Amino acid sequence: MLTDTALPSEPDSVQAGRRLFAVNCAICHGAHGDGKGEAASRLKTQPRDLTRGVYKFRSTGSSQPPTDDDLARTIALGIPSTAMVPQGDLGDARIRSLVDYIKTLSDKFSKKPSPRPLLIPPPPANNKAALAAGRKLYQESGCVECHGVSARGDGPSASKLSIKPADLTRRPLKSGANAKDIVRTIL
């Protein structure tokens, strides 16, 4: 079990994050962040193994760790349709302490330079031409194969996949529903 005992060289923020993790996160993510908490076996969506340093909701490029803001956003907003409930009530400072501690669980955060978010352009005008271009790109990029023509997660390959494709017509989307969130998810 995680203890309140701080390591001598840990910054205060990491020590505070360690305590917060023990109280708020370890029940699902495990005392060591390995996703094997006491409640994990009872959850439909398994908690993330934070020791691997692999995150789905991030604004960084492929194989890069998330930014501190990415981790803070996930903690604050939670992940809809999972046991990862919003923790925004902890406040910004405490969430930042949790981020500092979580980053100690995987060496992926120390092996690389600080990740930089991908640049997300402003959304195009919402007009018929942009919608037609988006529809064409959706089809040409193969999105239809998994998500289906109507984006309901019922494409021809959907039944063969171990993880069911998202129904993109339903809200809330796990990583957010505004244009910037959707582009970040696709990138």
C-alpha positions, 0 to 999 in steps of 0.5 A: 500500500502507498504510504505517506512517507516521502522520499528525502529528495522529493519536491513538496509538490510530488510529496503532496501528489503522492498523498492525494494519489493514495486517497483518490486514485490508488483504489483503481490505479493501484498503490504503485500506479500499475492499474491493479487497484482493489476496484480494478477487477470490478470495472468495465474499463480497466484503469490505466497502468500509469507506470507504462507512461502511455496515455490516450488523451494527449495533445502531443505526437505519437509515442510522446508522453502527454503534457502536464496540461493534458494530464491535468485536463484528464484528472479535472474532467475525468473520462465519460462512461468510465470510472474515471470521475472528474476531480476538478473539485481538488483545485488547480494546485492539488491537481498539479501536485497529482500530475507531478507525482504521476510523472514519477511513476514512469521513466518516459517522463524523464527520458525525453525532453518536455513534450510539446503539443501539436499545433491545432489550427483554428476550425474552418468556417462551418459551411457546406464546402467544409462539411463536404470536405470533412465527409470526403476525408472521413470516407477516404481516410478509412474512418467508415471501416470502423465507425460506419457511414453514419459514425455510429461505431457500426462499420464493416470491421467493427465486429472484428475489433477487440475494442468497439469503435466509438459512436461519434454521434453520442455525447459526451465524447471521451476527450471532449466535444468541441472542435479543438478536442476532436482535432486533438483526438484525431491527431 
